[in-house]
Amino acid sequence: MRGAVVPLGILAVASAIWATVAAFRMGAWLTRHGVKVNWFWFRLTMPWYVHRYKTMTTELEGRSGPLYLQFVVAINAALVLAIATIVTILIGRR
């Protein structure tokens, strides 16, 4: 089972990093478009900024911006892969 745990864990971490980068890029986009972003509390208020990015890009372009889709896919992939990693570790202990 250890052979399956390592790739799942690496993919989970990579997906989490991808979501983090997408979130920070959304924050930078919002800053360029006049929204005051509190970078000190960014991790706690990230869902609000993600929603604000989606709302603003939908108003400007008629659809949500590409970073929104990247964030949603990456954060969900990280969650699923992390759960799969934990389940694989628990199954391997038996």
C-alpha positions as CSV (number, residue, x, y, z in Angstrom):
1,M,0.0,0.0,0.0
2,R,2.9,2.4,0.6
3,G,3.4,2.5,-3.2
4,A,0.0,4.1,-3.6
5,V,0.2,6.5,-0.6
6,V,3.2,8.5,-1.9
7,P,1.7,9.4,-5.3
8,L,-1.6,10.3,-3.8
9,G,0.0,12.4,-1.1
10,I,2.2,14.2,-3.7
11,L,-0.8,14.9,-5.9
12,A,-2.8,16.2,-2.9
13,V,0.0,18.6,-2.0
14,A,0.4,19.7,-5.6
15,S,-3.3,20.4,-5.9
16,A,-3.3,22.4,-2.7
17,I,-0.4,24.5,-3.9
18,W,-2.2,25.0,-7.3
19,A,-5.3,26.3,-5.4
20,T,-3.1,28.6,-3.3
21,V,-1.4,30.1,-6.3
22,A,-4.8,30.6,-8.1
23,A,-6.2,32.3,-4.9
24,F,-3.2,34.6,-4.7
25,R,-3.5,35.4,-8.4
26,M,-7.2,36.2,-7.8
27,G,-6.2,38.6,-5.0
28,A,-3.7,40.3,-7.3
29,W,-6.3,40.6,-10.0
30,L,-8.7,42.2,-7.5
31,T,-6.0,44.6,-6.4
32,R,-5.4,45.7,-10.0
33,H,-9.1,46.3,-10.4
34,G,-9.5,48.5,-7.3
35,V,-10.5,46.1,-4.5
36,K,-8.6,46.6,-1.3
37,V,-7.2,43.2,-0.4
38,N,-6.0,42.6,3.2
39,W,-3.0,40.3,2.5
40,F,-2.4,39.8,6.3
41,W,-5.8,38.1,6.7
42,F,-6.0,36.7,3.2
43,R,-6.1,33.0,4.3
44,L,-9.1,33.6,6.5
45,T,-11.0,35.8,4.1
46,M,-10.1,33.9,0.9
47,P,-13.6,32.5,0.3
48,W,-14.9,36.1,0.3
49,Y,-12.2,37.2,-2.2
50,V,-12.9,34.1,-4.4
51,H,-16.6,35.0,-4.5
52,R,-15.8,38.7,-5.2
53,Y,-13.5,37.6,-8.1
54,K,-16.2,35.4,-9.6
55,T,-18.8,38.2,-9.2
56,M,-16.6,40.9,-10.8
57,T,-15.5,38.7,-13.7
58,T,-19.0,37.7,-14.4
59,E,-20.1,41.3,-14.5
60,L,-17.2,42.3,-16.7
61,E,-17.0,39.3,-19.1
62,G,-20.3,37.6,-18.8
63,R,-18.7,34.4,-17.3
64,S,-16.5,33.6,-14.4
65,G,-12.8,34.2,-14.8
66,P,-10.4,31.3,-15.6
67,L,-8.7,31.5,-12.1
68,Y,-12.1,30.7,-10.5
69,L,-12.3,27.4,-12.3
70,Q,-8.7,26.6,-11.6
71,F,-9.3,27.3,-7.9
72,V,-12.4,25.2,-7.7
73,V,-10.9,22.2,-9.5
74,A,-7.7,22.3,-7.5
75,I,-9.2,22.7,-4.1
76,N,-11.7,19.9,-4.7
77,A,-8.9,17.7,-6.1
78,A,-6.8,18.4,-3.1
79,L,-9.7,17.4,-0.8
80,V,-10.5,14.2,-2.6
81,L,-6.8,13.2,-2.9
82,A,-6.2,13.9,0.8
83,I,-9.1,11.7,1.8
84,A,-7.9,9.0,-0.6
85,T,-4.5,9.2,1.0
86,I,-5.8,8.9,4.5
87,V,-8.1,6.0,3.5
88,T,-5.2,4.2,1.8
89,I,-3.0,4.7,4.9
90,L,-5.7,3.3,7.1
91,I,-6.4,0.3,4.9
92,G,-2.6,-0.4,4.8
93,R,-2.5,-0.6,8.6
94,R,-4.7,-3.7,8.7
